[in-house]
Amino acid sequence: MPGREEGWQLVWSDEFDGASLDAAKWNLADNCWGGGNEERQCYTPAPANHRVADGLLSIIARRETHSGPAFPPDQRTTPEKRQATNTKPFTSARLSTDGKAGWLYGKVQVRAKLPQGQGTWPAIWMLPEGWDYGAWAASGEIDIMEAVNLGTPCPSCSGGTENRVLGTIHFGGQPPRNRYIGDETAMPGALDGFHVYEVEWDADGMIWRIDGVDYARRAPHEWHSLGSDAPGAPFDRPFHLILNLAIGGHLPEGRNDGGVDSGGFPKMMQVDWVRVWQKDARAKAPSGGR
């Protein structure tokens, strides 16, 4: 069980100590959309793509052709979109707490081990529960951790190997009026080890950490939403958590060796635990899902 952190209260967690995914906490995506980034995977709820065992959640990407819905549920707005399908060369899993748990401010921590290889794109991130300020990116996005192509050649990286971790926020308006700002840092220690990825977020700003060490800060004057003049918008509303492993897409395929290396599959992103903390006073107020 997690220990106490001074001044903070644990308000939500999953230690993955059971034999299956807790459906009261997590949703599993089922679509071949590609995330708007031309990613090459279909997300499935199949046991082949996720596993809970030995105290770990494993998100498993496989090289296998799969067909499924071309759009996620919120985009199936016409009969044509509801019937449309796509076929992709990889499968994987995407978990979210959407509608089941969301938080306004706090500290979100995930202890995880990331896959390596050209085209891999693991992510720990957050989207708004209510989309109060409009469609993406007017209502915001918080990327706690993204990493692409870990372990591949990178002349500008320390040691000549890709080891960068990214922390980013998206805001502004709908494309092409969306904006983002982010920072990157070299992963401390071994690429194939577990690390704690964290964002601390309150009305005064955000702090990104790896293994308890700060590497980025953002303040409200650095972001905005075209959907509101409120000084904290869009990051003054509850957000839910997402864990996923994408394969391919604009970001990884445009870096390092380029494209997707189809060797070495299956690839796994392993999660030891997820913990959400809030300051003692705020934790007394509910901030759950819709």
Buried (B, 14 or more C-beta within 10 A) or exposed (E): EEEEEEEBBBBBBBBBEEEEBEEEBBBBBBBBBBBEBEBBBBBBBBEEBBBBEEEBBBBBBBBBEBEBBBBBEEBBEEEEEEEBEBEBBBBBBBBBBBEBBBBBBBBBBBBBBBBBBBBBBBBBBBBBBEBBBBEBBBBBBBBBBBBBBBBBEBEEBEEEBBBBBBBBBBBBBBEEEBBEEBEBBBBBEEBEEBBBBBBBBBEEBBBBBBBEEEBBBBEBEEBBBBBBEEEBBBBBBBBBBBBBBBBBBEBBBEBBBEEBBBEEBBBBBBBBBBBBBBBEEBBEEEBBBE
